[in-house]
Amino acid sequence: MGIARGALLWISENRKLREALPRYMFIKRSVSRFMPGEELADALKAAEHLKAKKINAIFTHLGENVSDETEARSVAEHYIDALSQIQQRNLDAYISVKLTQLGLDVDEDLCFQNLKLIVEHANALKNWVWIDMEQSPYVDRTLTIYRKIRSGYPNVGVCLQAYLYRTKEDLKELLPLSPAIRLVKGAYLEPRTIAHPKKADVDANYFSLAKLLLENIKRNSVTTAIATHDNVLIKKIRDEAEMVGLTKGDYEFQLLYGIQSDEQERLAGEGYRVRCLVSYGSYWFPWYVRRLAERPANVLFVLKNLRLG
Ligand SMILES: Cc1cc2nc3c(=O)[nH]c(=O)nc-3n(C[C@H](O)[C@H](O)[C@H](O)COP(=O)(O)OP(=O)(O)OC[C@H]3O[C@@H](n4cnc5c(N)ncnc54)[C@H](O)[C@@H]3O)c2cc1C
């Protein structure tokens, strides 16, 4: 792992910096590149713009590690309202939740009940809920909750991270459930004992996991979301999908708002299913620093805003 990436990921998890840095105007200004605004209304508006470019959306209300039952419940209520607003506006927009935002640190059952409320409502509206994957200590609990919710509802997917050594086994165990899987590289600071430290190895594992997913789209009815901005991988996965006889509509590409926007439009223009994850909310700092860590050159944008300020 590069020194800059490691340092930025350390900052994203440092409690004092999480509180102090977001107050600076130049940091606030630079976050707008990755999110359209702090309110649900901003995300809905962004989704309207994306729709005009044949790109669908997923909404995430930023927040993590909620330590209070009432707050966790109000996050669930927020998402239930968001699903209704998506329906009212006739948008093709899913939602994506973090289990620690629904109370996983407080109590596993509380978290499950909050998730169930959201998934039930989404199911009634024929919409979908995705579960993010957080730091490695949450992986087992996230997969346990996923298995439990998936046994009752078809409209729910989970994210798997290619940087973890364990992921191939996790994926194989999930396949019989006909799961929905979003494959990502992984965004957190993880020790080399459990995660590939070298980018080349993460990329190779990503491709091998993506191949396994593609092979199982028909065989095990696996809903597959390829979530990466890596053009080389995207091209290889498109070729592989064609080779195993899949059509463009059999799987989906998912990318983040403000990143590789041209590629998003290009893929949608070529007839691929593309979904853009739009984040909003006031608790954006740790999430934002993870975006900087993915491409430390992004720090230059932050510094440019400092100069302008
Ligand atoms: C839809 C979606 C959902 C996600 N959900 C999760 C999750 O639940 N859990 C989790 O751990 N991670 C999640 N991630 C983040 C993911 O793990 C990676 O950290 C992130 O996608 C960067 O990796 P990459 O695959 O784009 O490849 P990289 O090799 O990091 O990037 C490839 C290229 O994309 C561009 N790029 C990538 N990131 C940036 C950036 N921040 N700014 C500017 N350019 C950039 C650059 O040109 C870079 O060379 C999600 C990502 C997406 C797209």
The ligand as an ORCA input file, in Angstrom:
! r2SCAN-3c Opt
* xyz 0 1
  C     -20.803      1.666     -6.479
  C     -19.680      1.493     -5.512
  C     -19.944      1.028     -4.231
  C     -18.902      0.842     -3.316
  N     -19.162      0.287     -2.094
  C     -18.135     -0.050     -1.289
  C     -18.354     -0.780     -0.082
  O     -19.488     -1.096      0.295
  N     -17.270     -1.116      0.674
  C     -15.989     -0.807      0.293
  O     -15.034     -1.170      0.991
  N     -15.767     -0.078     -0.826
  C     -16.792      0.299     -1.621
  N     -16.545      1.003     -2.768
  C     -15.195      1.595     -3.005
  C     -14.233      0.599     -3.622
  O     -13.867     -0.380     -2.679
  C     -12.950      1.312     -4.094
  O     -12.317      1.915     -2.998
  C     -13.183      2.367     -5.160
  O     -14.159      1.981     -6.063
  C     -11.863      2.636     -5.938
  O     -11.434      1.464     -6.567
  P     -11.587      1.181     -8.149
  O     -12.180     -0.155     -8.306
  O     -12.314      2.262     -8.795
  O     -10.094      1.021     -8.653
  P      -8.808      1.936     -8.498
  O      -7.693      1.089     -8.994
  O      -8.710      2.512     -7.143
  O      -9.084      3.112     -9.505
  C      -9.100      2.922    -10.920
  C      -9.110      4.290    -11.570
  O     -10.354      4.936    -11.282
  C     -10.160      6.301    -10.980
  N     -10.540      6.529     -9.568
  C     -10.784      5.601     -8.621
  N     -11.123      6.195     -7.449
  C     -11.057      7.532     -7.679
  C     -11.302      8.661     -6.890
  N     -11.679      8.553     -5.615
  N     -11.146      9.887     -7.449
  C     -10.787     10.028     -8.751
  N     -10.552      8.977     -9.556
  C     -10.684      7.756     -9.041
  C      -8.704      6.581    -11.230
  O      -8.551      6.982    -12.558
  C      -8.047      5.245    -10.999
  O      -6.843      5.099    -11.691
  C     -17.569      1.183     -3.693
  C     -17.310      1.644     -4.993
  C     -18.332      1.786     -5.893
  C     -17.999      2.251     -7.275
*
